[in-house]
């Protein structure tokens, strides 16, 4: 609010910045909040509310854990979705080594080469993204069965609880 007000009045300092955090991951509370307190830096937190009060990861994190784990996946995937059947041939992307994973570090999924595991991940992500939550969760369950394991929920990727969000908001 102060930033917008200063911008409108022309009193915004040169090179001013706004600190924001997205989604509401626990590291916002455990890592960022102490640093913000120490330096007395205000911040805005944008929280995705879909997982508050649950022990679920965001769907995209679950998808990543299922599809971007090293190892070998079946050669083909067929997902049954409300819009019909969706089919992928993985080809060489069925095998994903530690070297492949390392090479993909820092690569944005949307710029991944077709025929790579990261490219396959992004194709599936694009297919799941517009679905309603229940349909997306059903598709993720299909993927877990196809992969042959359910990825463990990562404590470092959980979302904040209502109390943690409230405490962070009280900091200002």
C-alpha positions in Angstrom: 0.0 0.0 0.0 2.8 2.4 0.9 4.7 1.5 -2.3 1.6 2.3 -4.4 0.9 5.5 -2.6 4.5 6.7 -3.0 4.4 5.8 -6.7 1.2 7.7 -7.3 2.5 10.8 -5.4 5.8 10.7 -7.2 7.8 10.2 -3.9 9.0 6.7 -4.6 12.7 6.5 -4.1 14.9 5.7 -7.2 15.6 2.0 -7.4 12.9 1.1 -4.9 11.9 -2.6 -4.8 9.0 -4.7 -3.6 9.6 -8.0 -1.9 7.0 -10.7 -2.7 6.6 -14.4 -2.1 4.4 -16.7 -4.0 2.3 -19.8 -3.2 2.9 -20.0 0.6 5.6 -22.6 0.9 6.9 -23.3 4.4 10.3 -21.8 3.5 8.6 -18.4 3.4 8.0 -18.8 7.1 11.1 -20.7 8.2 13.7 -19.0 6.1 12.4 -15.7 4.7 10.5 -14.4 7.8 13.6 -14.4 10.1 15.6 -12.5 7.4 12.8 -10.0 6.9 12.5 -9.5 10.6 16.3 -9.0 11.0 16.5 -6.4 8.3 13.0 -4.9 9.0 11.9 -5.4 5.4 8.2 -5.5 4.7 7.0 -8.1 2.2 3.8 -9.2 0.5 2.9 -12.9 0.6 0.6 -14.3 -2.1 -0.8 -17.6 -0.8 -2.4 -20.3 -3.0 -5.2 -21.4 -0.7 -5.9 -24.8 -2.2 -3.6 -26.8 0.2 -4.1 -24.8 3.4 -5.0 -27.3 6.2 -3.9 -30.3 4.2 -0.7 -32.3 4.1 -0.7 -32.3 0.3 2.0 -30.8 -1.9 1.0 -28.6 -4.7 0.0 -30.8 -7.7 3.0 -29.5 -9.8 5.4 -30.6 -7.1 3.8 -34.1 -7.0 4.0 -34.3 -10.8 7.7 -33.4 -10.6 8.4 -36.0 -8.0 6.7 -38.7 -10.1 8.0 -37.8 -13.6 11.4 -36.3 -12.9 12.8 -39.0 -10.6 15.8 -40.7 -12.1 15.3 -44.2 -13.4 13.3 -45.8 -16.2 9.6 -45.3 -16.8 7.4 -47.4 -19.1 7.7 -46.6 -22.8 4.1 -45.2 -23.1 1.7 -43.4 -21.0 -2.1 -43.2 -21.4 -4.1 -41.0 -19.1 -7.9 -41.2 -18.9 -9.1 -37.6 -18.4 -12.6 -36.1 -18.6 -11.7 -34.8 -22.1 -10.7 -38.3 -23.2 -7.6 -40.4 -23.5 -4.2 -38.7 -23.7 -1.3 -40.8 -25.0 2.5 -40.2 -24.9 5.3 -42.2 -26.4 8.4 -41.5 -24.3 11.1 -42.9 -26.6 14.5 -42.0 -25.2 12.9 -40.0 -22.4 11.8 -43.2 -20.7 15.3 -43.4 -19.2 16.4 -40.5 -17.0 19.9 -40.6 -15.4 21.5 -38.4 -12.8 23.5 -36.8 -15.6 20.2 -36.0 -17.4 18.8 -34.6 -14.2 21.9 -32.5 -13.7 21.8 -31.2 -17.3 18.1 -30.1 -16.8 18.9 -28.1 -13.6 18.2 -24.5 -14.4 16.3 -25.3 -17.6 12.8 -23.9 -17.7 10.4 -26.7 -18.4 8.7 -24.7 -21.2 12.0 -24.4 -23.1 12.9 -28.1 -22.7 13.7 -30.0 -25.9 11.0 -32.3 -27.2 11.9 -35.9 -26.6 13.5 -35.2 -23.3 12.1 -36.2 -19.9 11.8 -32.5 -19.0 9.9 -32.0 -22.2 7.6 -34.9 -21.4 7.0 -33.5 -17.9 6.0 -30.2 -19.4 3.6 -31.8 -21.9 1.9 -33.6 -19.1 1.9 -30.4 -17.0 0.2 -28.5 -19.8 -2.5 -31.3 -20.0 -3.2 -31.3 -16.3 -3.0 -27.5 -15.6 -6.5 -26.6 -16.9 -8.3 -29.5 -15.1 -10.5 -29.1 -12.1 -8.7 -30.1 -8.9 -10.5 -33.5 -8.5 -9.7 -34.5 -12.1 -6.1 -33.4 -11.7 -5.8 -35.4 -8.5 -7.3 -38.5 -10.3 -4.8 -38.1 -13.1 -1.9 -37.8 -10.6 -3.2 -41.1 -9.0 -3.1 -42.7 -12.4 0.5 -41.4 -12.9 1.6 -42.8 -9.5 0.2 -46.2 -10.5 1.9 -46.0 -13.9 5.2 -45.0 -12.4 4.9 -47.7 -9.8 5.3 -45.6 -6.6 3.8 -42.7 -4.8 6.2 -39.9 -4.3 6.7 -39.1 -0.6 5.5 -35.7 0.4 8.5 -33.4 0.9 8.4 -31.5 4.2 10.5 -28.8 2.5 7.8 -28.3 -0.1 4.7 -28.3 2.2 2.6 -25.2 2.4 2.3 -23.1 5.5 -0.5 -23.8 8.0 -3.2 -21.2 8.8 -1.3 -20.3 12.0 2.0 -19.8 10.2 0.3 -17.6 7.6 -1.3 -15.6 10.4 2.0 -15.1 12.2 3.7 -14.1 9.0 0.9 -11.6 8.3 1.2 -10.1 11.8 4.8 -9.2 11.0 3.5 -6.6 8.7 
